């Protein structure tokens, strides 16, 4: 049922002049979904309060509650068409009253960890793009059919929302930056092995896929005590995100997965000077896929000892600095990081190898990230001791990856198994750092167990061979004629 509702919402948004892409569909669906979620949450809290003989005071004023403006009902529980706003009346109310009202929540909230602050942040960053009040009315009534009460309902919602994010990632433009293939995220989480009590961080949180998968992993890792649940909800998952849409999608994704008030901050992670990071700021686990290919301004580069415009290299410095001693990390990065010959790349590789144990490099095939032609690797490291040996695994598949043939968990099963013992195989090998050139610290992926394919021959060499064969054939024919 929920799946059909999501599809119907997209169909309505498709015909609205203000929504032109999957990114717009997700953005506009998100703010309406969020208000519906808040309404269900408020009802849940009110019911709990009544059961204990207490009264619950709503955080939202009566006229801005879902049941007042979005879906006023008559005594039979059906939409009251006399009270329900339509057309321009609805868009005027949403744009001129509703958004400004919720925007003020950010100013009035006690701190950034509260749901009130999250409401204010979301409505400060978004605007209603649905131009037709009739389309907006249709979307609201569709979303009103969704429920967030039971665990099963939240699970279905999280699955559908993930699908929307995936579709957005496949849609082109900049959508791909919001979506890392879930089989890869699950694999990274399994290798890093977070435990309850760890503080887990993603400084380029995007749609919060890494934090959501880590939550699912920990939730199923043992029978949770009440204290475990509280720790997971409040003191485990942390993220930072620069872009407004990604920030909102990340919050929504975590909420749908069951994390009620996500600890995600809307900020540019790289604007923080890493020399200001103190022990209290550090994390036990970092799992992330930072953006690469971007170019940061000079003033941002000044926050880092190794100056570079490459966004991913600045993030890597940040992650090394903000990781606790003995902390563990799994970071996706472009494979050229391993072999670039510029000074910044060489310095950063040396810095990583000297300060962390880079124990594993997973080399991924092209097409892993749909819509992105770059090849990537995953760096797995622990902070506090220098690297002595690096175990490499090259994922060689018997098919090309693409939209109809994406990466799946079975593809990565051998890697997960071999990684435990760092065993050599046709796809894996070990490199001693003592054998690495100290001038370049080149860590290129060069599989010694893979048979080299014969190099392509030069055209002239092929022509010469053809001429030689023709000459031999002519000689044979001449001899046959003589015999005849």
C-alpha positions in Angstrom: 0.0 0.0 0.0 2.7 2.5 1.0 4.6 1.8 -2.2 1.6 2.8 -4.3 1.1 6.0 -2.3 4.8 7.0 -2.9 4.3 6.3 -6.6 1.1 8.3 -6.7 2.8 11.3 -5.0 5.6 11.2 -7.7 2.9 11.2 -10.4 1.3 14.3 -8.9 4.7 16.1 -8.6 5.6 15.1 -12.1 2.8 17.3 -13.5 3.6 20.3 -11.3 5.5 23.1 -13.0 7.7 23.6 -9.8 9.1 20.1 -9.7 11.4 19.1 -12.6 13.5 16.1 -11.3 13.8 13.3 -8.9 15.7 15.6 -6.6 12.7 17.9 -6.4 10.3 14.9 -5.8 12.4 13.8 -2.8 12.8 17.3 -1.4 9.1 18.2 -1.6 7.9 14.7 -0.4 10.3 15.1 2.5 9.0 18.2 4.2 5.4 17.0 3.9 6.4 13.6 5.2 8.3 15.2 8.1 5.2 17.1 9.2 3.1 14.0 9.1 5.7 12.2 11.1 5.7 15.0 13.7 2.0 14.7 14.0 2.1 10.9 14.6 4.9 11.4 17.1 2.9 14.0 19.0 -0.1 11.7 19.1 2.1 8.9 20.4 3.5 11.1 23.2 0.0 12.3 24.1 -1.3 8.7 24.4 1.7 7.7 26.5 1.1 10.7 28.8 -2.6 9.9 29.2 -1.8 6.3 30.2 0.4 7.6 33.0 -2.2 10.3 34.1 -0.1 13.1 32.8 -0.9 15.9 30.3 1.1 16.4 27.1 1.6 19.9 25.7 2.1 19.9 21.9 5.2 21.7 20.6 3.1 23.0 17.7 0.4 25.7 18.0 -3.1 24.5 17.2 -3.5 26.3 13.9 -0.3 24.7 12.5 -1.0 21.2 13.6 -1.5 18.7 10.8 -5.1 18.1 11.6 -5.9 21.8 11.4 -4.4 23.0 8.1 -3.5 19.8 6.2 -6.4 17.4 6.7 -9.2 18.9 8.9 -11.7 16.1 9.5 -15.5 16.1 10.0 -17.2 14.1 12.8 -17.1 11.0 10.6 -13.3 11.2 10.2 -13.4 12.2 6.6 -11.8 15.3 5.1 -13.9 18.4 5.8 -14.0 20.1 2.4 -15.5 23.2 4.0 -12.4 23.7 6.2 -9.7 22.3 3.9 -7.6 24.9 2.1 -7.5 24.6 -1.6 -5.7 26.1 -4.6 -4.0 29.5 -4.0 -5.4 29.7 -0.4 -3.4 26.5 0.4 -0.1 27.7 -1.2 -0.4 31.1 0.3 -0.9 29.6 3.8 2.0 27.2 3.3 4.4 29.8 1.9 3.5 32.9 4.0 2.5 31.4 7.3 3.4 27.7 7.8 7.1 27.9 6.7 7.8 31.2 8.5 6.2 29.7 11.7 8.3 26.5 11.6 11.5 28.5 10.7 11.3 30.2 14.1 11.7 26.9 15.9 15.4 27.0 15.3 15.8 30.3 17.2 13.6 29.2 20.1 15.0 25.7 20.5 17.0 24.9 23.7 19.8 23.3 21.7 20.7 21.6 18.4 19.9 18.1 19.7 16.1 18.8 20.0 13.4 17.9 17.5 12.4 21.6 17.7 15.8 22.6 16.4 15.6 20.0 13.6 12.2 21.4 12.5 13.5 24.9 12.4 16.6 23.9 10.5 14.6 22.0 7.9 12.2 24.9 7.2 15.0 27.4 7.2 16.6 25.5 4.3 13.7 24.4 2.2 10.9 26.1 0.4 7.7 24.8 -1.1 8.3 24.3 -4.8 4.8 22.8 -5.5 3.2 25.7 -7.5 -0.3 24.4 -7.8 -2.3 24.4 -4.6 -4.5 21.6 -6.1 -1.4 19.4 -6.6 -0.3 20.2 -3.1 -3.7 19.3 -1.7 -3.5 15.9 -3.6 -0.1 15.2 -2.2 -1.1 16.0 1.4 -4.1 13.7 1.2 -2.0 10.9 -0.1 0.7 11.3 2.6 -2.0 11.5 5.2 -2.7 7.8 4.5 0.8 6.9 5.7 1.4 5.8 9.3 4.6 5.9 11.4 3.2 4.1 14.5 4.4 0.5 14.4 7.9 -1.0 13.9 6.6 -2.7 10.7 5.3 0.6 9.3 8.6 2.4 10.0 10.5 -0.4 8.4 8.5 -0.2 5.3 8.8 3.6 5.2 12.6 3.4 5.6 12.8 0.9 2.7 10.6 3.1 0.4 12.5 6.2 1.3 15.9 4.5 0.6 14.4 3.5 -2.8 13.6 7.1 -3.5 17.1 8.2 -2.6 18.5 5.5 -4.9 16.3 6.6 -7.8 17.5 10.2 -7.1 21.1 8.9 -7.3 20.4 7.3 -10.7 18.7 10.4 -12.0 21.8 12.3 -13.1 22.7 15.9 -12.2 24.3 15.7 -8.7 22.0 12.9 -7.5 24.8 10.3 -7.2 26.4 12.2 -4.4 23.5 11.2 -2.1 23.7 7.5 -2.7 26.4 4.9 -1.9 25.4 1.3 -2.9 23.9 -0.3 0.3 25.8 -3.6 -0.3 29.1 -1.7 -0.1 28.0 0.2 3.0 27.0 -3.0 4.8 30.3 -4.5 3.9 32.2 -1.5 5.3 30.2 -1.7 8.5 30.9 -5.4 8.9 34.6 -5.0 8.4 34.9 -2.0 10.8 32.7 -3.8 13.4 31.2 -1.1 15.5 30.0 -2.0 19.0 27.4 -0.5 21.3 29.0 2.3 23.2 31.1 3.5 20.2 30.6 7.0 18.9 30.1 6.6 15.2 30.8 9.6 12.8 30.3 10.5 9.2 31.5 14.0 8.4 30.1 13.9 4.9 26.8 12.3 5.9 24.8 12.8 2.7 21.6 10.7 3.0 23.0 9.1 6.2 23.2 5.7 4.6 26.3 4.8 6.6 24.7 5.8 9.9 21.5 4.0 9.1 23.2 0.8 8.2 25.4 1.0 11.3 22.2 1.4 13.4 20.7 -1.7 11.8 23.9 -3.7 12.4 24.1 -2.7 16.1 20.3 -3.2 16.6 20.7 -6.8 15.5 24.0 -7.5 17.1 22.6 -8.6 20.4 19.5 -8.6 22.6 19.3 -4.9 23.5 18.8 -3.7 27.1 16.8 -0.5 27.8 20.2 1.2 28.3 21.5 0.0 25.0 18.4 1.4 23.2 19.0 4.8 24.9 22.7 4.8 23.9 21.8 4.0 20.3 19.2 6.7 20.2 21.1 9.5 21.8 24.9 8.9 22.0 26.0 6.9 19.1 25.5 8.4 15.7 26.9 11.8 14.6 27.1 13.5 11.2 27.8 16.8 9.5 26.5 17.8 6.1 27.1 21.0 4.1 24.2 20.8 1.5 20.7 21.7 2.5 18.9 19.0 0.6 21.3 16.2 1.7 21.0 17.4 5.3 17.2 17.1 5.2 17.2 13.8 3.5 19.7 12.5 6.0 17.5 13.5 8.9 14.4 12.0 7.3 16.3 8.7 6.5 17.5 8.3 10.1 14.0 9.1 11.5 12.5 6.5 9.2 15.1 3.9 10.4 14.0 4.6 14.0 16.5 7.2 15.3 14.1 9.8 16.7 16.3 12.9 16.9 19.3 12.5 14.7 22.6 14.2 15.8 23.3 15.7 12.4 24.7 19.2 12.1 24.2 21.4 9.1 27.7 22.8 8.5 30.7 22.6 6.2 32.9 20.1 7.9 36.0 21.5 6.2 35.5 25.0 7.6 36.7 23.7 10.9 40.4 24.1 11.6 41.7 20.6 12.5 44.2 22.0 15.0 41.1 23.0 17.1 39.9 19.4 17.4 40.2 18.2 21.0 40.0 14.8 22.6 36.3 15.4 23.6 35.5 15.9 19.9 36.9 12.6 18.7 35.0 9.4 17.6 35.6 5.7 17.9 34.4 4.8 14.4 34.3 6.7 11.1 32.5 5.3 8.1 32.0 7.5 5.1 32.1 8.3 1.4 33.3 11.9 1.2 32.7 13.9 -2.0 35.7 13.9 -4.4 36.6 16.0 -7.4 35.5 19.2 -5.7 37.8 22.2 -5.4 38.0 24.0 -2.0 38.8 27.7 -1.7 42.2 28.9 -0.3 40.7 30.0 3.0 39.3 26.4 3.6 42.7 24.9 2.7 44.3 27.0 5.4 42.5 24.8 8.0 44.8 21.8 7.0 48.5 21.2 7.3 48.6 19.5 3.9 47.3 22.1 1.5 45.3 20.8 -1.5 42.1 21.8 -3.3 40.9 18.2 -3.6 37.9 17.9 -1.3 38.4 14.2 -0.5 42.0 14.7 0.6 41.0 17.5 3.0 38.3 15.2 4.4 40.8 12.4 4.9 43.0 14.7 7.0 39.9 15.7 9.0 39.0 12.0 9.6 42.5 11.0 10.7 42.6 13.9 13.1 39.1 13.4 14.6 39.5 9.6 15.1 40.3 8.5 18.6 43.5 6.5 19.3 42.7 2.8 18.5 39.7 4.2 16.5 38.6 2.4 13.3 37.7 3.8 10.0 36.4 2.7 6.5 36.7 5.5 4.0 35.8 5.4 0.3 38.2 7.4 -1.9 39.2 7.7 -5.6 41.8 5.1 -6.5 44.2 7.7 -7.8 44.8 8.7 -4.2 47.1 5.6 -4.0 49.4 6.7 -6.8 49.1 10.5 -7.5 52.6 12.0 -7.7 51.8 15.6 -6.6 53.3 16.7 -3.3 50.0 16.8 -1.4 49.1 13.2 -2.3 52.5 11.9 -1.4 52.5 13.8 1.9 49.0 12.6 2.7 49.9 9.0 2.0 53.0 9.3 4.3 50.8 10.9 7.0 48.3 8.1 6.8 50.9 5.4 6.9 52.9 7.0 9.8 49.8 7.7 12.0 47.5 4.8 11.2 47.6 1.1 10.5 46.2 1.0 6.9 45.5 -2.7 7.2 43.1 -3.2 4.2 42.5 -1.7 0.8 39.4 -2.9 -1.1 39.7 -2.1 -4.9 36.3 -1.7 -6.5 35.5 -2.1 -10.2 34.2 0.7 -12.4 30.5 1.1 -12.3 30.2 0.5 -8.6 28.8 4.0 -8.3 26.0 4.3 -10.8 26.4 7.3 -13.0 30.0 8.0 -11.9 32.8 6.8 -14.1 35.5 7.1 -11.4 37.2 4.0 -9.9 37.3 3.9 -6.1 39.0 2.1 -3.3 38.0 1.7 0.4 40.7 2.4 3.0 40.3 0.5 6.3 42.6 1.8 9.0 43.1 2.0 12.8 44.7 5.1 14.4 47.7 5.0 16.7 50.3 2.7 15.2 52.1 3.0 11.9 51.4 0.7 9.0 53.7 -2.3 8.6 51.7 -4.3 6.0 48.7 -3.6 3.7 46.4 -6.4 2.6 44.8 -5.7 -0.8 41.6 -7.2 -2.2 40.7 -6.6 -5.9 37.0 -7.2 -6.6 37.0 -8.9 -10.0 33.5 -9.6 -11.3 32.5 -11.6 -14.4 30.0 -8.9 -15.4 29.9 -5.2 -16.0 28.1 -3.2 -13.2 25.3 -0.9 -14.2 21.7 0.1 -13.4 20.3 -3.3 -14.3 23.3 -5.1 -12.8 24.3 -3.3 -9.6 26.7 -4.4 -6.9 25.2 -7.0 -4.6 26.2 -8.5 -1.2 27.2 -11.8 -2.7 29.8 -10.0 -4.8 31.6 -8.9 -1.6 31.2 -12.2 0.4 34.7 -13.5 -0.5 36.3 -10.2 0.5 34.5 -10.2 3.9 35.6 -13.8 4.6 39.3 -13.4 3.4 39.6 -10.1 5.2 39.3 -11.8 8.6 42.6 -13.7 8.1 44.2 -11.4 5.4 44.8 -14.6 3.3 46.3 -14.5 -0.1 44.2 -15.6 -3.1 43.8 -15.0 -6.8 42.2 -11.6 -5.8 44.2 -10.7 -2.7 47.8 -10.2 -1.7 49.9 -8.4 1.0 52.4 -5.6 0.5 55.1 -4.8 3.1 55.5 -1.1 3.7 59.3 -1.6 4.0 59.2 -2.4 0.3 57.4 0.8 -0.7 59.4 3.6 -2.3 59.8 6.3 0.4 60.1 9.0 -2.2 56.6 8.4 -3.6 54.8 6.2 -1.1 53.1 4.7 -4.1 50.4 2.3 -2.9 48.9 1.4 -6.4 46.8 -1.7 -6.8 49.0 -4.2 -8.6 47.7 -7.7 -8.3 50.7 -10.0 -8.5 48.4 -13.1 -8.8 46.5 -11.8 -11.8 47.8 -13.0 -15.2 48.8 -10.1 -17.3 46.9 -9.8 -20.6 49.1 -9.8 -23.7 49.7 -6.1 -24.7 48.1 -4.8 -27.8 50.4 -5.0 -30.8 51.3 -2.0 -33.0 49.4 -1.8 -36.3 52.7 -1.9 -38.3 53.7 -5.1 -36.6 50.4 -6.7 -37.5 50.8 -5.6 -41.2 54.3 -7.0 -41.4 53.1 -10.3 -40.1 50.3 -10.4 -42.6 52.8 -9.6 -45.4 55.0 -12.5 -44.2 52.1 -14.9 -44.1 51.1 -13.9 -47.6 54.6 -14.5 -48.8 54.7 -18.0 -47.2 51.3 -18.8 -48.7 52.5 -17.7 -52.2 55.6 -20.0 -51.8 53.4 -23.0 -50.9 51.1 -22.3 -53.9 54.1 -22.1 -56.2 55.5 -25.4 -55.0 52.0 -27.0 -55.5 51.9 -25.7 -59.1 55.3 -27.2 -59.9 54.1 -30.6 -58.6 51.1 -30.4 -60.9 
